[in-house]
Amino acid sequence: MQVIENLKVKEKLFVEKLQNGLTVMIIPKKDIQKKYMIWGTNYGSNDNKFIVPGEQNVTEVPNGVAHFLEHKMFEQENGTNSLDVLTALGVNANAYTTNDHTAYLFECTDNFYEAMDELMDYVQHPYFTDENVEKEKGIIGQEISMYDDYPDWRVYLNTLEAMYHNNPIKIDITGTKETISKIDKDILYKCYNTFYHPSNMVIVISGDFQPEKILEEVKKRLITNKPSGEIKRIYPEEPASIVKKEIVQNLEVSIPMYTIGIKDVENNNEDKSFIVKKDIGIDILLNLILGRSSNLYQELYKNSIIFGEQSLSYEFGKGYAHILISGISSNPKELFTKFKYTVNKLKEEGINEEDFQRLKKMAYGNYVREYDDVQNVSRMFLADYFKGICSFDYLENIETINSEYLDQLLKDVFKEDKMVLSIVENK
């Protein structure tokens, strides 16, 4: 196994790429009772158009297949549901689908190997029939209806629709009732056989384990797979411009909800340290502009324009990158105006060195805290791996960031013509 050590957090990452292409990552946590395992595939809701290895023709599937597939993986041919089996073992099991990947996981203190048996069995043995696929359409249809009424989901999705013309990032992960009606068992098996090949997957395990021993336990539970070629994913061309400046939806909310989106260019740079550095820099800038200690936050909070801490994030993946700032506000439009004014003022006056150093230390502290929890560290390494990043890189690259870099990043990314405002307010 390759061993990657980070002395800053005194952590080691053990990595092995097996003969079938599966990557196994182990993060030992000595004397920690909790154990965590997550098995992810580099397949998310954005991957609706692709060329299967060995084929010439393009395959296009309905929106929502990745999420539908995640739901169906738990149902077994013997009539059991693997989620029920795992719950009966006393472990906390779950699964999720994002735009970029799908993951199956569990956390426990006891019965780890029994839970590992079940997880590795159901992920490798899909069971789809005409009957159970049709039944699932009704269940997922109810989930779609439920999310349509969730203000926090709608304000988020509307932001993406205001930013993106063509990229599938703007499409609901669950799809729509119309698109899932076109899904059948053949589509599910084709997507499973294409994207659930070990060469497109990674397992991350964290807990009090001997890396060599736990690796052997993984190998014992793997079925034999033939080698697979590269999956060619096809994404539409996306203009740099936004679709619209503002989008407002009426729903039952006591206080308006808002999201400010800033569309960025895709991170095509092959140098992954460039992407990591940019991610850290935007994190610091967002806290500088609207973090709890910022002047703008204090002003808005004092005047009851915002309530509580705002969500500040930078999201990026294949074909997309954007900033999202979300919260509740008595006057989202005034907040947006003041936000743009603060950004422009910061561009003109430059970044205060003292504020920068303080927030840089805070960002470093936040990264270090991720390593305290087996769940956080496992999910972090999984998500970063699919982006081509090692999570340790954040701890190393933060030292390279200075205020001059942030000044340039502010000018390059925080452009007013790339900003949108999404509001959900009462009818």
C-alpha positions as CSV (number, residue, x, y, z in Angstrom):
1,M,0.0,0.0,0.0
2,Q,1.0,3.6,-0.6
3,V,1.3,5.5,2.6
4,I,0.7,9.3,2.6
5,E,1.4,11.0,5.9
6,N,0.5,14.5,7.0
7,L,2.5,15.6,10.0
8,K,0.3,18.7,10.6
9,V,-2.6,16.5,11.8
10,K,-0.5,13.4,12.6
11,E,-2.6,11.3,10.2
12,K,-1.8,8.6,7.7
13,L,-3.7,7.6,4.6
14,F,-3.1,4.0,3.3
15,V,-4.1,3.6,-0.4
16,E,-4.1,0.5,-2.5
17,K,-5.4,0.2,-6.1
18,L,-6.4,-3.5,-6.6
19,Q,-6.1,-5.5,-9.7
20,N,-9.7,-5.1,-10.6
21,G,-9.2,-1.3,-10.5
22,L,-10.9,-0.6,-7.1
23,T,-9.2,2.0,-5.0
24,V,-9.2,1.3,-1.2
25,M,-8.4,4.1,1.2
26,I,-7.8,3.4,4.9
27,I,-7.5,6.1,7.6
28,P,-6.5,4.4,10.9
29,K,-7.8,6.0,14.1
30,K,-6.2,4.4,17.1
31,D,-8.3,4.0,20.2
32,I,-11.4,5.4,18.5
33,Q,-14.5,3.3,19.1
34,K,-16.5,4.4,16.0
35,K,-15.9,2.7,12.7
36,Y,-17.0,4.0,9.3
37,M,-17.1,2.5,5.8
38,I,-18.3,4.2,2.7
39,W,-18.3,2.7,-0.9
40,G,-18.7,5.3,-3.6
41,T,-19.0,5.2,-7.4
42,N,-18.0,8.1,-9.6
43,Y,-21.5,8.3,-11.0
44,G,-24.0,11.1,-10.2
45,S,-27.1,12.8,-11.6
46,N,-25.1,14.7,-14.1
47,D,-24.0,11.5,-15.9
48,N,-26.9,11.0,-18.3
49,K,-25.1,10.9,-21.6
50,F,-22.1,8.6,-22.1
51,I,-20.4,6.0,-24.2
52,V,-20.1,2.6,-22.6
53,P,-16.5,1.1,-22.7
54,G,-16.3,-1.1,-25.8
55,E,-19.3,0.5,-27.5
56,Q,-19.4,3.2,-30.3
57,N,-22.8,4.7,-29.9
58,V,-23.8,7.3,-27.3
59,T,-26.2,6.2,-24.5
60,E,-28.6,8.8,-23.1
61,V,-30.8,7.9,-20.2
62,P,-33.6,9.9,-18.4
63,N,-32.8,12.3,-15.6
64,G,-32.9,10.7,-12.2
65,V,-31.4,7.3,-13.0
66,A,-28.5,7.6,-10.6
67,H,-30.8,8.4,-7.7
68,F,-33.3,5.7,-8.8
69,L,-30.5,3.2,-8.9
70,E,-29.4,4.1,-5.4
71,H,-32.9,3.4,-4.1
72,K,-33.1,0.0,-5.8
73,M,-29.7,-1.3,-4.7
74,F,-31.0,-2.2,-1.2
75,E,-33.7,-4.7,-2.5
76,Q,-32.4,-8.3,-2.6
77,E,-33.5,-11.3,-4.6
78,N,-34.3,-13.2,-1.4
79,G,-37.0,-10.6,-0.5
80,T,-34.9,-8.8,2.2
81,N,-34.0,-5.1,2.2
82,S,-30.3,-4.6,3.1
83,L,-31.1,-1.3,4.9
84,D,-33.3,-3.3,7.3
85,V,-30.6,-6.0,7.7
86,L,-28.0,-3.3,8.6
87,T,-30.4,-1.5,11.0
88,A,-31.1,-4.9,12.8
89,L,-27.3,-5.2,13.3
90,G,-27.4,-1.9,15.3
91,V,-25.4,0.1,12.7
92,N,-26.3,3.5,11.2
93,A,-26.6,2.8,7.5
94,N,-27.5,5.1,4.6
95,A,-26.8,6.1,1.0
96,Y,-26.9,9.3,-1.0
97,T,-26.6,10.6,-4.6
98,T,-25.0,13.9,-5.6
99,N,-24.4,15.5,-9.0
100,D,-21.0,13.7,-9.2
101,H,-21.1,10.5,-7.2
102,T,-23.3,7.9,-5.4
103,A,-22.3,6.4,-2.0
104,Y,-23.3,3.6,0.3
105,L,-22.2,3.7,3.9
106,F,-22.5,2.7,7.5
107,E,-21.2,3.8,10.9
108,C,-21.0,1.6,14.0
109,T,-19.1,0.6,17.2
110,D,-20.0,-3.1,17.0
111,N,-20.8,-5.7,14.3
112,F,-18.5,-4.0,11.8
113,Y,-17.6,-7.1,9.8
114,E,-21.2,-8.3,9.7
115,A,-22.2,-4.9,8.4
116,M,-19.3,-5.0,5.9
117,D,-20.6,-8.4,4.7
118,E,-24.0,-6.9,4.0
119,L,-22.8,-3.7,2.4
120,M,-20.4,-5.4,0.1
121,D,-22.9,-8.0,-0.9
122,Y,-25.8,-5.7,-1.9
123,V,-23.6,-3.2,-3.7
124,Q,-22.2,-6.1,-5.9
125,H,-25.5,-7.9,-6.5
126,P,-28.2,-5.7,-8.0
127,Y,-31.7,-7.1,-8.4
128,F,-34.1,-5.3,-10.7
129,T,-37.4,-6.6,-12.0
130,D,-40.2,-5.0,-14.0
131,E,-42.4,-5.2,-10.8
132,N,-40.0,-3.7,-8.3
133,V,-39.0,-0.9,-10.7
134,E,-42.6,0.1,-11.3
135,K,-43.2,0.0,-7.5
136,E,-40.3,2.3,-6.9
137,K,-41.6,4.9,-9.3
138,G,-44.5,5.6,-7.0
139,I,-42.2,6.0,-4.0
140,I,-39.7,8.3,-5.8
141,G,-42.7,10.2,-7.3
142,Q,-43.8,11.0,-3.7
143,E,-40.3,12.1,-2.8
144,I,-40.3,14.5,-5.8
145,S,-43.6,16.0,-4.8
146,M,-42.3,16.4,-1.3
147,Y,-39.1,18.3,-2.4
148,D,-41.2,20.5,-4.7
149,D,-42.7,22.0,-1.5
150,Y,-39.4,22.4,0.4
151,P,-38.5,26.1,0.4
152,D,-34.8,25.5,1.1
153,W,-34.6,23.0,-1.9
154,R,-36.5,25.2,-4.2
155,V,-34.4,28.3,-3.5
156,Y,-31.2,26.3,-4.2
157,L,-32.5,24.7,-7.4
158,N,-33.8,28.0,-8.7
159,T,-30.4,29.5,-8.2
160,L,-28.8,26.9,-10.4
161,E,-31.5,27.4,-13.0
162,A,-30.8,31.1,-13.0
163,M,-27.0,30.5,-13.5
164,Y,-26.8,27.6,-16.0
165,H,-28.1,27.3,-19.5
166,N,-27.4,23.7,-20.4
167,N,-25.3,22.0,-17.7
168,P,-27.3,19.1,-16.0
169,I,-26.2,20.5,-12.6
170,K,-29.4,22.6,-12.8
171,I,-31.6,19.5,-13.0
172,D,-33.1,18.0,-9.8
173,I,-31.1,14.9,-8.7
174,T,-34.3,12.9,-8.4
175,G,-35.4,13.8,-11.9
176,T,-39.1,14.5,-12.5
177,K,-42.2,12.2,-12.5
178,E,-42.1,12.3,-16.3
179,T,-38.4,11.3,-16.6
180,I,-38.5,8.5,-14.0
181,S,-41.6,7.1,-15.8
182,K,-39.2,6.2,-18.6
183,I,-36.8,4.2,-16.4
184,D,-36.9,0.4,-16.7
185,K,-34.8,-2.5,-15.4
186,D,-32.7,-2.6,-18.6
187,I,-31.7,1.1,-18.2
188,L,-30.8,0.4,-14.5
189,Y,-28.7,-2.7,-15.4
190,K,-26.9,-0.8,-18.1
191,C,-26.0,2.1,-15.8
192,Y,-25.0,-0.3,-13.0
193,N,-22.7,-2.4,-15.3
194,T,-21.2,0.8,-16.7
195,F,-20.6,2.9,-13.6
196,Y,-20.5,0.3,-10.7
197,H,-17.4,-1.3,-12.1
198,P,-14.6,-1.4,-9.4
199,S,-12.3,0.7,-11.6
200,N,-14.9,3.6,-11.2
201,M,-15.3,3.1,-7.5
202,V,-13.5,3.8,-4.2
203,I,-13.9,2.4,-0.7
204,V,-12.9,4.5,2.3
205,I,-12.6,3.0,5.8
206,S,-11.8,4.8,9.0
207,G,-11.5,3.4,12.6
208,D,-9.2,1.5,14.8
209,F,-7.9,-0.9,12.2
210,Q,-4.7,-2.5,11.0
211,P,-4.5,-1.3,7.3
212,E,-3.1,-4.6,6.0
213,K,-5.8,-6.7,7.8
214,I,-8.8,-4.6,6.8
215,L,-7.5,-4.6,3.2
216,E,-7.5,-8.4,3.2
217,E,-11.1,-8.3,4.6
218,V,-12.1,-6.1,1.6
219,K,-10.4,-8.4,-0.9
220,K,-12.2,-11.5,0.5
221,R,-15.6,-10.0,-0.1
222,L,-15.0,-8.8,-3.7
223,I,-16.4,-10.7,-6.6
224,T,-14.3,-11.2,-9.8
225,N,-14.7,-8.5,-12.4
226,K,-13.3,-8.3,-15.9
227,P,-11.2,-5.2,-16.8
228,S,-13.1,-2.2,-18.0
229,G,-12.1,0.6,-20.3
230,E,-12.7,4.4,-19.8
231,I,-16.2,5.7,-19.6
232,K,-16.6,8.6,-22.0
233,R,-19.0,11.1,-20.3
234,I,-20.6,13.7,-22.5
235,Y,-21.7,17.1,-21.2
236,P,-23.3,20.0,-23.1
237,E,-21.4,23.2,-23.9
238,E,-22.1,25.8,-21.2
239,P,-21.9,29.5,-22.0
240,A,-20.0,31.7,-19.5
241,S,-23.0,34.0,-19.1
242,I,-25.9,33.5,-16.6
243,V,-29.5,32.9,-17.6
244,K,-31.2,35.6,-15.5
245,K,-30.4,37.9,-12.7
246,E,-33.3,37.1,-10.4
247,I,-35.8,34.4,-9.8
248,V,-38.6,34.6,-7.2
249,Q,-41.0,31.7,-6.1
250,N,-43.9,31.9,-3.8
251,L,-44.2,29.2,-1.1
252,E,-45.4,29.0,2.5
253,V,-42.6,30.6,4.5
254,S,-42.7,32.9,7.5
255,I,-39.5,34.7,6.5
256,P,-38.1,34.9,3.0
257,M,-35.3,32.6,2.1
258,Y,-32.6,33.6,-0.3
259,T,-29.5,32.3,-2.2
260,I,-27.0,34.4,-3.9
261,G,-25.2,32.5,-6.7
262,I,-22.0,33.5,-8.5
263,K,-21.2,31.5,-11.6
264,D,-17.5,30.6,-12.0
265,V,-15.6,29.1,-14.9
266,E,-15.0,25.3,-14.9
267,N,-11.7,24.3,-13.1
268,N,-10.0,22.7,-16.1
269,N,-6.5,23.3,-14.8
270,E,-4.6,20.0,-14.6
271,D,-2.7,21.3,-11.6
272,K,-4.9,20.1,-8.7
273,S,-3.1,22.4,-6.2
274,F,-4.5,25.3,-8.3
275,I,-8.1,24.0,-7.6
276,V,-7.4,23.4,-3.9
277,K,-5.8,26.9,-3.5
278,K,-8.8,28.5,-5.2
279,D,-11.2,26.6,-3.0
280,I,-9.4,27.8,0.1
281,G,-9.2,31.3,-1.1
282,I,-12.9,31.6,-1.9
283,D,-13.7,30.2,1.6
284,I,-11.6,32.9,3.2
285,L,-13.1,35.6,1.0
286,L,-16.7,34.5,1.7
287,N,-16.0,34.8,5.5
288,L,-14.3,38.1,5.0
289,I,-17.4,39.5,3.2
290,L,-20.3,37.8,5.1
291,G,-18.9,35.7,7.9
292,R,-20.0,36.2,11.5
293,S,-17.1,38.5,12.2
294,S,-17.5,40.7,9.1
295,N,-18.8,44.3,9.2
296,L,-21.5,43.4,6.7
297,Y,-22.8,40.6,8.8
298,Q,-22.9,42.8,11.9
299,E,-24.8,45.5,10.1
300,L,-27.4,43.2,8.6
301,Y,-27.9,41.3,11.8
302,K,-28.2,44.5,13.9
303,N,-30.9,45.8,11.5
304,S,-32.7,42.5,11.4
305,I,-32.1,41.9,7.7
306,I,-30.5,38.5,8.4
307,F,-31.0,36.0,11.2
308,G,-28.3,33.6,12.3
309,E,-25.3,32.4,10.4
310,Q,-25.4,32.3,6.6
311,S,-24.3,29.3,4.6
312,L,-21.2,30.1,2.5
313,S,-19.9,27.5,0.0
314,Y,-18.0,27.0,-3.2
315,E,-19.1,24.0,-5.3
316,F,-17.2,22.6,-8.3
317,G,-17.1,19.5,-10.4
318,K,-17.1,18.3,-14.0
319,G,-18.3,21.2,-16.1
320,Y,-19.4,23.5,-13.4
321,A,-18.2,25.8,-10.5
322,H,-20.2,28.3,-8.5
323,I,-20.4,30.1,-5.1
324,L,-23.6,29.8,-3.0
325,I,-24.5,32.1,-0.1
326,S,-27.8,31.2,1.6
327,G,-29.9,32.1,4.6
328,I,-33.2,33.7,5.7
329,S,-33.6,37.5,5.3
330,S,-36.4,40.0,5.9
331,N,-35.2,41.9,2.8
332,P,-33.1,39.7,0.4
333,K,-32.9,42.4,-2.3
334,E,-31.4,44.9,0.1
335,L,-29.0,42.2,1.3
336,F,-28.0,41.6,-2.3
337,T,-27.4,45.3,-2.9
338,K,-25.2,45.6,0.2
339,F,-23.3,42.4,-0.7
340,K,-22.4,43.8,-4.1
341,Y,-21.4,47.1,-2.6
342,T,-19.2,45.4,-0.1
343,V,-17.5,43.3,-2.8
344,N,-16.8,46.4,-4.9
345,K,-15.5,48.3,-1.9
346,L,-13.2,45.4,-1.1
347,K,-11.9,45.4,-4.7
348,E,-11.1,49.1,-4.5
349,E,-9.6,49.2,-1.0
350,G,-7.9,45.8,-0.9
351,I,-7.9,43.2,1.8
352,N,-7.0,44.1,5.4
353,E,-4.0,42.0,6.3
354,E,-5.0,41.5,9.9
355,D,-8.5,40.3,8.9
356,F,-6.9,38.0,6.3
357,Q,-4.5,36.4,8.8
358,R,-7.3,35.8,11.3
359,L,-9.6,34.1,8.8
360,K,-6.8,32.1,7.3
361,K,-6.2,30.6,10.8
362,M,-9.9,30.0,11.2
363,A,-10.0,28.1,7.8
364,Y,-7.0,26.0,8.9
365,G,-8.7,25.2,12.2
366,N,-11.8,24.1,10.3
367,Y,-9.8,21.7,8.1
368,V,-8.0,20.2,11.1
369,R,-11.4,19.6,12.9
370,E,-12.6,17.4,10.0
371,Y,-10.1,14.8,11.1
372,D,-11.7,14.4,14.5
373,D,-14.6,12.4,13.2
374,V,-14.5,9.1,11.2
375,Q,-17.6,10.1,9.2
376,N,-16.3,13.6,8.2
377,V,-12.9,12.4,7.2
378,S,-14.2,9.4,5.2
379,R,-16.7,11.4,3.2
380,M,-14.2,14.2,2.7
381,F,-11.5,11.8,1.2
382,L,-14.2,10.1,-1.0
383,A,-15.6,13.4,-2.4
384,D,-12.1,14.9,-3.0
385,Y,-10.8,11.6,-4.6
386,F,-13.5,11.9,-7.3
387,K,-12.4,15.5,-7.9
388,G,-8.8,14.2,-8.3
389,I,-7.7,15.8,-5.0
390,C,-6.1,14.4,-1.9
391,S,-7.7,16.0,1.1
392,F,-4.3,16.5,2.8
393,D,-3.6,19.0,0.0
394,Y,-5.8,21.6,1.8
395,L,-3.6,21.6,4.8
396,E,-0.5,22.0,2.7
397,N,-1.8,24.6,0.3
398,I,-3.2,27.0,2.8
399,E,0.3,28.2,3.6
400,T,0.8,29.4,0.0
401,I,-2.2,31.8,0.1
402,N,-1.5,35.5,0.7
403,S,-3.6,38.7,0.6
404,E,-2.4,39.5,-3.0
405,Y,-3.7,36.2,-4.2
406,L,-7.1,37.0,-2.6
407,D,-7.2,40.4,-4.2
408,Q,-6.8,38.8,-7.6
409,L,-9.3,36.0,-6.9
410,L,-11.9,38.6,-5.8
411,K,-11.5,40.4,-9.2
412,D,-11.6,37.2,-11.2
413,V,-14.5,35.4,-9.6
414,F,-16.8,37.9,-7.8
415,K,-18.1,39.5,-10.9
416,E,-21.4,41.3,-10.8
417,D,-22.5,40.1,-14.2
418,K,-22.1,36.5,-12.9
419,M,-24.3,37.0,-9.8
420,V,-27.9,35.9,-9.4
421,L,-30.4,36.2,-6.6
422,S,-33.0,33.5,-5.8
423,I,-35.8,34.2,-3.4
424,V,-38.6,32.1,-1.9
425,E,-41.2,34.3,-0.2
426,N,-44.7,33.9,1.2
427,K,-47.6,33.9,-1.2
